[in-house]
Amino acid sequence: MITIQIIGTTPPCAKCKRAEKEAQKTAEQFPGQVQVIKIDALSPEAERYGLVVTPTVVVNEQLVGSGKVRPADQLVAKIKQIIGG
């Protein structure tokens, strides 16, 4: 299972909401293969990535964006790299 982690504020800011929406759109293109997980920016899990700004997007433990929304097409490309497609 590939995971997309959206690290953001609680309650989520507008950018964090958009980042989650793009991640969900991405997951829909890979049914049963991609899971979206929301993580609070102040949690111990978020500290692992040296979080400075939100939203931060992590795919399979790899930081792919921080401080801006990653569009679904960029996330799809990253996932295709991971699965070899």
C-alpha positions as CSV (number, residue, x, y, z in Angstrom):
1,M,0.0,0.0,0.0
2,I,1.3,3.4,-1.0
3,T,0.6,6.2,1.6
4,I,0.2,9.9,0.9
5,Q,0.5,11.8,4.2
6,I,-0.8,15.3,4.4
7,I,0.7,17.1,7.3
8,G,-1.3,20.2,8.2
9,T,-2.9,22.3,10.8
10,T,-5.9,21.4,13.0
11,P,-8.4,22.7,12.1
12,P,-7.1,22.6,8.5
13,C,-6.2,25.8,6.7
14,A,-7.4,26.4,3.1
15,K,-4.1,25.1,1.6
16,C,-4.2,22.0,3.8
17,K,-7.8,21.3,2.7
18,R,-6.8,21.6,-1.0
19,A,-3.7,19.4,-0.5
20,E,-6.0,16.7,1.0
21,K,-8.4,17.1,-1.9
22,E,-5.7,16.6,-4.4
23,A,-4.4,13.6,-2.5
24,Q,-7.8,12.0,-2.5
25,K,-8.2,12.6,-6.2
26,T,-4.9,10.9,-6.7
27,A,-5.9,7.9,-4.5
28,E,-9.1,7.5,-6.6
29,Q,-6.9,6.8,-9.6
30,F,-5.3,3.8,-7.8
31,P,-8.2,2.0,-6.1
32,G,-7.0,-0.2,-3.3
33,Q,-3.3,0.8,-3.8
34,V,-3.1,4.3,-2.3
35,Q,-4.1,5.5,1.2
36,V,-4.4,9.1,2.3
37,I,-3.5,9.9,5.9
38,K,-3.9,13.3,7.6
39,I,-1.3,14.2,10.3
40,D,-1.4,17.2,12.6
41,A,1.5,19.5,12.1
42,L,2.2,19.5,15.9
43,S,2.3,15.7,16.3
44,P,5.4,13.7,16.9
45,E,4.9,12.0,13.5
46,A,5.2,15.4,11.8
47,E,8.5,16.2,13.7
48,R,10.2,13.4,11.8
49,Y,10.1,15.5,8.6
50,G,11.5,18.7,10.1
51,L,8.3,20.4,9.3
52,V,8.5,24.2,8.9
53,V,5.5,25.1,6.8
54,T,2.1,23.5,5.9
55,P,0.9,21.7,4.1
56,T,3.6,19.2,3.8
57,V,3.0,16.2,1.5
58,V,4.9,12.9,2.0
59,V,4.6,9.9,-0.3
60,N,5.9,6.6,1.0
61,E,8.1,8.4,3.6
62,Q,9.6,10.7,0.9
63,L,9.0,14.5,1.2
64,V,7.5,15.7,-2.1
65,G,6.3,19.1,-1.1
66,S,6.2,21.7,1.7
67,G,4.3,24.9,1.9
68,K,2.3,24.5,-1.3
69,V,-0.4,22.2,-2.7
70,R,0.9,19.4,-5.0
71,P,-1.6,19.0,-7.8
72,A,-3.0,15.5,-8.4
73,D,-1.1,15.1,-11.7
74,Q,2.2,15.5,-9.9
75,L,1.2,13.0,-7.2
76,V,0.1,10.5,-9.8
77,A,3.5,10.8,-11.6
78,K,5.3,10.2,-8.3
79,I,3.1,7.1,-7.5
80,K,3.7,5.8,-11.0
81,Q,7.5,6.1,-10.4
82,I,7.1,4.1,-7.2
83,I,5.0,1.3,-8.7
84,G,7.1,1.2,-11.9
85,G,4.4,2.4,-14.3
